[in-house]
Amino acid sequence: MNIQFREGLEAASPPTTKTAIADCDIHPARATRTELYPYLAKRWQHHLEIYGVHAYQGMMEGPPYPKAQPNASRRDAYPPEGGPQGSSLSFMQKQLLDPNNVQLGVLNPLNTGQGIRNHELSAALCSAINDWQIDKWTSKDKRLKASIVVGNEDGLSAAAEIRERAGDKNFVQVLLLSRNVEPLGQRRYWPIYQAAEEAGLPVGVHAFGFGGNPITPSGWPSYYIEEMVGHSQCQQSALASLVLEGVFERFPKLKMVMIEAGFGWAPSLAWRLDKVWQRLRSEVPHVKRPPSEYIREQVWWTTQPMEDPERREDLFDVIKWIGWDRLLFATDYPHWDYDEPSRVLPAGVSEDNREAFYLGNARALYGIA
């Protein structure tokens, strides 16, 4: 983990083996290029053999910054049997799940083809990823739960995939990415939210994705560090769109999880939205309440990357606004900016909040006894 606790942010006592943990952002990887083939129709196997993934590389992996494997992941996370980091269940158990007493691990596969413009191919790859998650991961370790990956640019087929998986206890949420063709509140994505609400599944919005546009409102940045800092900007745009397009008003039981973009920006975004909404609410009559109310009621946040203010009190003030019951602990395993469970919480957290932070909130949100 990169966080260095400064004065006033001394680390709390490390979680013991008795401290049960939920890790709400684990990234499984495929061991080989053809590992999905058993879950794909011959048509798509043939398609990939002819055209490869290079034609879709940008849409699958985003812009050409060095986050792509293997640079994205810890060097100590290579499995002893070979393959990329995150591709071995046995090594994940040894390195992450067992030593940290992870009782619930939520899988968020990346590089799945969600943003591919060939919507049929995207849907086929996403469905294959979902089958692969069951066969390779959740059926072999009951602590692990999968996310339903959908070809989100085709809302109708994405909704069909959600309904097909609804009721399957291997899955606990629907997975979207923060960078898409349009902001996530747009109506093309509403079938996804309707299907998720019907199924009682939260929708996770994970950082990354590639909609074909520059990753900042001003164009393309020069450095990878700008992309990393920009994750929170993309999430703010996505969340503002969801609120102002009326998604939360239309789907009042919908639950959203903002993943891997921090959470310290939430209060200031909500304050700004409330202030401007008071003056321009006639433009959005479908937004019937202050935006902050929707955010506080229908949005959860994973902790990675954990905020690192100079003063511990500032972190606690932010969490107090968000609510201790809205934070979900996450490591981002096996990525290089992994958050070590024993180093995340500063001293001074009550036992009730500590338990909710590490496990209780995730169990409540995902309905895991």
N, C-alpha and C positions, 0 to 999 in steps of 0.2 A: 504494500500500500504506500502511496506517495505522501499521505498526510503526516506532517511532523507537528506534534503538539507543542505549541508555543507556551509561554508563561501564562498561567491561568487556564490552560487547556490540557492539564495533565491527564494521562490515560486512566480510565477506570480499571478496576481489577479485571483481568481477562476472563471471559466466560469459561467456566469449568466444564468438564465433560458432562455435568448434570444440567448445564444450560442448553436447553433445546433451541434450535435456530431454524428459521425459514429463510432460505436464500431465494429471492424472487427475481433473479436475473442470472441464469446460467446459460452459456452458449455452447450447445453441442455442435460438433463438426463431423463431416463425413470423412471417413478414412481414405477413400479412394474416389476417383473421378466417376466411376460407374456404380457406386454404391446404391444409387437410387434406381438403377435400371430394373430390378425385380418388381418395383412398384409402378413402373411406367409401361404403357401400352407399347407394342412393337413400333407403332407409328412414330412415337416420340423418341424411342431409342434410336431409330433410324435417322430421324431428324437431327438429333444431337451429334450423331456420328458424322453426318455430312456437313453440318454447319458449325458444329462445336458450340462452345459458349462464348467465343470471342465476339460474335456479332451482338451478343447481349451483355457483354461484360460491364459496360458502363451502367446499364440499367439494373444489373444485379448487384454491383459492388460499389456504385457511386463514383465520384470523381477520383482522379488519379493521385490521391495522397497516400502516404505509406502506412495506412491502417490495415491494408489487406494482409491476409495470412502470408507468411508466418509472423510478420512484424507486429501484428495486433496483440500477440499473446506472450505470456511469460515464457522465458527461455527454459525454466525448470519444469514446464508443463508438457514437454514432449513425452508421449507414452514410451515405455521401454520396448514395446513390441513394434514401434514405428508408427508413422502417420502423423498428421498435424495435431496441434494442441486441441484438447477437447474432443478428440475422436475415440477415446477409449473409456468405456464405462468402468472397467476395473481400476484404471489409474485415477479416474475422477473420484471413485469411492475412496481410494487410498489417500489422495492428496487433498480432497475437499470435504466430501460428505462425512466420512468416519471421524477424522480428527476434530472437526468442528461440530459434531453431533447435529448435523443437518437433518431435521425431521421432515421437512418439506422443501423440495427444490423445484422451481418453476423453470422449464426449458423455454428459451427464446431463440430459435434458430435464425441465423442471418444468412445472407447470400442465397436466398431461396427462390429467386425469380419473381418476387411479388410485383415489381415495377415493370416487368417486360410488357412491351406494347402488343406483342402477339398474345392476345388474351387467352386463347385456347392453350397455348404452351404454358403460359403462366399458371392457369388453373390446374393443368396436369402436374406441373412441378410442385405446386403447393399441396395438392392432394397426396402426391408421393411422399413429400416431406412429412405430412401428418401420419401416414402409414408407417414410415420409417421411424418416427419418434416412438410409436407404440412398440414396434418389433425390437428395436435396438436398445431402447432406454426404459420406458415406463413399465413394460411387461417384465423387465428383468430386475427392477429396483422400485419397490412400491413407494419409496420416498419421493420419487420423481414424478412430476406432472407436466403435461405438454401444453403448449399454446397452439390454437388452431391457426395455421398460416393460411392466408387467403390472397388470391389475386385481386387486390383491392381496387385496381382501376376499372374493373368490371363488377359493379356493385351487385348485380343480380346473380352472377355465378359465385361471387364471394358469399352472398347470403345463402345460396344453396349448399355450399360447403359447410357453413356453420350449422345449418339445420340437419345436415347429414350426420354431423358429429355431436349434435346436442344430445345430452343424456349419457354420453360416453364418459365414464369417470376418469379416463386417462387425461382428459382435457379440463383445464380450469379457466381459460380465458381465450379471447381472440387477439391475434397479434397484427398490428399495423405499424407502419414506420412514419416518421415525422415529416419527411420530404416526399412530396407526391406531385402529381400533375397540377392539382389545385389544392387550396387549403382544405383541411379535413372537415370543415363544416358544410362544404358544398353538397348539393343534393345528390350528386352522383354516388356519394358514399352513404346516403341515408338507409338503403336496404341493408347494409352491414349492421348499422346500429339497431334497426328494427329487429333483425334476426337475433342479434346478441341479447337484446332486452327480452325477447320472447324466451330465449334459452336460459335466461338468468346468468349470463356469462359477462364478466367485466371485459372491457376492451383495453388492451395495453397498447400504448403509443410509444414505440421505442425510437431512440435517436437513430439517425442515418436514413437511408433511402435515397432515391435519385429520381426527381420528376422531370429532368431535362433542363432545369433552370439553374443559374448560379446559386451557390449556397448562402450568399448574402444578398440583401436588397441592392447593394452597390456593385455587384459583380463578383468575379472570381478572386479569392485571396491568393496570396503568394505561398503561405506556409500552412502546414498541417496544424500547428498550434491555433491558428485562426479558425480552422474547422472545428477543433475540439471545443474552443470557447463558444463557437457559434451554435452548438447543440441546444443551449438554453434559448437562444433567439428563435430557432425553428420551433421549439416546443411552445414558446409564447405565442407565436403566430398561429400554430395549430389550435391552441386552447382558446385564444381570442375568437378564432373563426367558429369553433364549436359553440361558444356562448352566443355570439352575435348573430349567427345564422339560425339560432333557435333550436339547436339539436337537443339541449338539455330540457328545454321547455316542452318539446314534442315527445321526448323519450324520458320521462321523469324518473324511471327506474333504472336507467342506464348508468353504469359505473365505469369510469375511465381511470386508467393507471398511467401516469407519466413516467417513463422508464429511461434511466441513464442520461439525465440532463440536469441533475441537481434539483433543488427545490427552493433555494434562497430567494429566487426571483418572484415567487408566487405572491407574496403580499403586495409588492410594488405594482405588479401587473393588475392585480385586483383593484387596488386603490385607483389607479389611472382609469381602468375601465369604468368603475363606479362614477368617478368624477365626470368623465366625458358622456357617459350614458345619461346622467342627470340633465345634461344640456342638449343632447341630441336624441333622446329617447323616442321622439316622434318619428325618426327615421326607421326605427326597429320596434314597432309596436308589439311584435311577437315576443320580444324580450320583456317579460312582464315584471321581473324583479331585478334588483341590483345584481350585476354580474358576479360579485363576490359571493352571493348566496348560492348560486349554482355551483361555483367552484368549491366552496366549503362542503357542500352536501354531496356532490357527485364525483369528486376527483380525489384519487390517492396518489402517492408519490413514492417511488423507490429512492433509497438513500444514496446510491452510488451514482456519481461521485459525491461523497459526503462533503458538506460545506465545512470550511475551515477558517472561521473568522479569528481575528486576533484575540477577542475577548469571548470567553465562554458564554457570558450573559447574552451576547448578540445572537448566538446560535439558539439559545433557549427561547429568546423573544420570537424568533422566526417560527420555531416549532410550536410555540404557544398559539400563534396566529393560525397556523395550519391545523393544529390539533395532533396530539400524540397518537391518537387513534387513526391517523391518516398516513402514517409513515410505514413503509415496508422495507425491511432490511434486505440489501442485495450486495453481492460481492463482485459481479461482472466477470466471474471465472470463465475462461482462463486468461482474460485480457490483461495487458500490462498494467493498467490502472486499477487492478483488483483491490478491493477494500477488505483488509484483514479484520475479521469479526472482533478480535480482542483489542483493536486499536481505533474503533469507530466512535464509540460513545465516550465523551469526557466524564470526569467525575461529577457527582452531584445529581445524578438521575435516580428518581425513586424506583423501588423494586417493581411497582405496578407498571410504570412507564417503560421500564427496562424490559419487562416480560412482553408487554404489548409490542414494543419496538422490534424485538428479536423474533417473536413467534405469533403472539396473540392476534395482531392485526391481520396478518396474512391468513391465518386460519379462519377468521371471521369473514374476511372478504371472499375467499375462495371456497368457503363452506367445507373446510377440512376438519373433521373431528379430532 
